[in-house]
């Protein structure tokens, strides 16, 4: 499918049925798989043969859907996870361990920030958070000899800051480490980070990819471009024998194209078991088939809502990367020329109290701990997804007390604007 356009990959990527086989990706709802001999199964455990033996590690349904996302992103290998949070964790923990260090953008999703700053810190991995618009000198100063990766989001949730992927990739590669990009909000429809120098991409497939609030999931895609073998001392888990898996050296056995994802499967998925259910993978694939159509409508609605809010004097400020005059407009034109996303962040004059009153008055858009759905929804991050952060952390993440995250669905834009207007009228 590599020669096809992304719209075709959305519909037909990842799975090609043979003669008389199901047109739709089959749901293989089985935990185990039968083999004729112990020797046959042993080859799977030794990674000498491809196949399946236990769904905690791999499942045919999941692999077909992961292959589709891999084709869409232009990668060489991919895996599904149980959630976007699991994907973020695996993407870093696959190459970092106790005593290591990661550089991360400060404007990442609140759940990811907490994962990094609290939970993974307890595991002995240290993080330095830098502003996405930091100077080159500040970015350079964030690196340490034990730095193993740089992490950022194409479009930050919910600050909607666009990362200068090329600049961060250049800095990462100068220090011999990969750039990991969470591409959830942009999706590969609007941005493919590998084309700008990123090495690994993650997704919360729960969002636009599923698009209907039906199944939680995540995905990790490897570009196959980062040469781990140039830095064997920095990445011993990939470049030296894995004694927990029969002494296999992943870069030797699977090459640069497959080493990273194979290790994540053989080690992390084996030990943590954060597998996406085959049923959820099936649902995810249904969402992927219409992704290219929905993303366009999300962006159209996002722009219409952003323009309305910008011209309403009851609104203190509006952030939308594709809106002319936005602080990230130039970066959005570079990385997201066809549109950014359907999410608009704004502040209602009157602060937190006014924001809460506005949301209470909405009739069409629902208050949900969710985003990037076919149905419009909104959230007050400071009291919900980011409530674990203190004021200083909220400021660093670009979250103000009055910030409302409004996720435009695929309804009629006029109806969304009318709902917003009446909610403002009734504050």
KAJO-V42026 format. One line per field, one symbol per residue. ss: DSSP state (A for helix, B for strand, O for the rest). phi: phi as a letter, one per 30 degrees, with the letter a starting at -180 (. if undefined). burial: + if it has 9 or more other ideal C-beta (glycine too) atoms within 8 Angstrom, else -. Layout:
BEGIN
ss: ???
phi: ???
burial: ???
END
This chain:
BEGIN
ss: OOOOOAAAAAAAOOOOOOOOOOOOOOOOOOOBOOOOOAAAAAAAAOOOOOOOOBOOOOOAAAAAAAAAAAAAAOOOBBBBBOOAAAAAAAAAAOOOOOOOBBBBBOOOOAAAAAAAAAAAAAOOOBBBBBOOOOOAAAAAAOOOOOBBBBBBBOBOOOOOOBOOAAAAAAAAAAOOOBBBBBOOOOAAAAOOAAAAOOOBBBBBOOOOOOOOOOOOOBBBBBOOOOOAAAAOOOOAAAAOOBAAAOOBOAAAAAAAAAAAAAAAAAAAAAAAOOOOOAAAAAAAAAAAAOAAAAAAAAAAAAAAAAAAAAOOOOBBBBBOOOOOOOOOAAAAAAAOOOOOOOBBBBBBOOAAAAAAAAAAAOOOOBBOOOOOOOOOBBBOAAAOOOOOOOAAAAAAOOOOOOBBBBBOOOOOAAAAAAAAAAAAAOO
phi: .ddddddddedbdibbdddiceddeddcdbdbbcbdbddddeddddicbclbbadecbbededddddddddddiccaabcbdadddddddddddbbbejcbbcbddcdeeddededdcdddddjccbccbddcddddddddddbecdcacbacebdccdidcddeeddddddddcibdccbdceddhddcaceedcjdcbbbbddededdibicbdababbcdicdcdddbdddbddccbecddbiidcddddciddbddddddddcddedciddddedddddedddddcedddeededededdddddddccddcdabbaeddejddcedddddcbdckcaccbcaccejiedddddeddddcddcdbdaaicdcdbbacedcbdcddddeddddddiccdcdccccddcdddddddddddddddcd
burial: +--+-+-+++--+++---------+-++-----------++-++--+----++++-+++++++++++++++++++++++++++++++++++++++++--+++++++++++-++++++--++-+++-++++++-----++---+---+++++++++++++++++-+-+++++++---++++++++++++++++++-++++++++++++++++---+-++++++++-+-+--++--+-+++--+--+--++++-++-+++++++++++++++---+++-++++++++-++-+++-+++++++++++++++++-+--+--++++++--+-++-++--++--++++++++++-+++-++++++-++--+-+--++++--+++++++-+++--+---++++++++-++++++++-+-+-+++-++++++--+
END
